[in-house]
Amino acid sequence: MVSDRRLTPKQAAERAGVSASLVYTWCAEGRLAHYRLGAEGRRGRIMIDPTDLERLMAECRKERHPLLASS
């Protein structure tokens, strides 16, 4: 299969270095685009496109303030 296949929340969490619980929260809050396959609610399966995960991670990035950077 190609490397850009969709990820489960657990796989997305491992890739992002966070807990699966946080990935579910991001999905519930609408911060992380995802696919819900099957029934609504807890019985449906969530799948995440790796590019959407990378986009969210880039949005979460905080640059160090230039005045705090060491010379």
C-alpha positions in Angstrom: 0.0 0.0 0.0 1.2 3.6 -0.6 2.7 5.5 2.3 -0.1 8.1 2.4 -2.8 5.7 3.5 -5.2 6.9 6.1 -4.3 6.4 9.8 -6.3 5.3 12.8 -6.3 7.6 15.7 -3.8 5.4 17.5 -1.4 5.5 14.5 -1.9 9.3 14.2 -1.1 9.7 17.9 2.1 7.6 17.6 3.1 9.7 14.5 2.4 13.0 16.3 3.9 11.9 19.7 0.7 12.5 21.6 -2.0 10.3 23.2 -4.8 8.7 21.2 -7.2 10.6 23.6 -5.8 13.9 22.4 -6.3 12.8 18.7 -10.0 12.0 19.5 -10.3 15.4 21.2 -8.9 17.2 18.2 -11.4 15.3 16.0 -14.3 16.1 18.3 -13.4 19.8 18.4 -13.1 19.9 14.6 -9.4 20.8 14.7 -8.3 17.7 12.9 -10.1 16.8 9.7 -11.0 13.1 9.6 -13.3 10.6 8.0 -16.0 8.8 10.1 -16.8 5.5 8.5 -19.8 3.5 9.6 -22.4 4.6 12.1 -22.4 7.9 14.0 -21.2 7.9 17.5 -18.8 5.5 19.1 -19.5 2.6 16.7 -18.1 4.5 13.7 -14.5 4.2 12.7 -12.3 7.4 12.5 -9.6 7.5 9.8 -7.2 10.4 9.4 -5.3 11.5 6.3 -1.6 12.0 7.1 -1.5 15.3 5.3 -4.3 16.6 7.6 -2.3 15.5 10.6 0.8 17.2 9.3 -1.2 20.4 8.7 -2.5 20.4 12.3 1.0 19.8 13.6 2.3 22.7 11.6 -0.5 25.0 13.0 0.5 23.9 16.5 4.1 24.9 16.0 5.2 27.9 18.1 8.4 29.7 17.0 10.8 30.8 19.6 10.7 34.6 20.1 13.7 36.2 18.4 14.8 38.1 21.5 15.0 34.8 23.5 17.1 33.0 20.9 20.7 32.7 21.9 23.4 34.3 19.7 
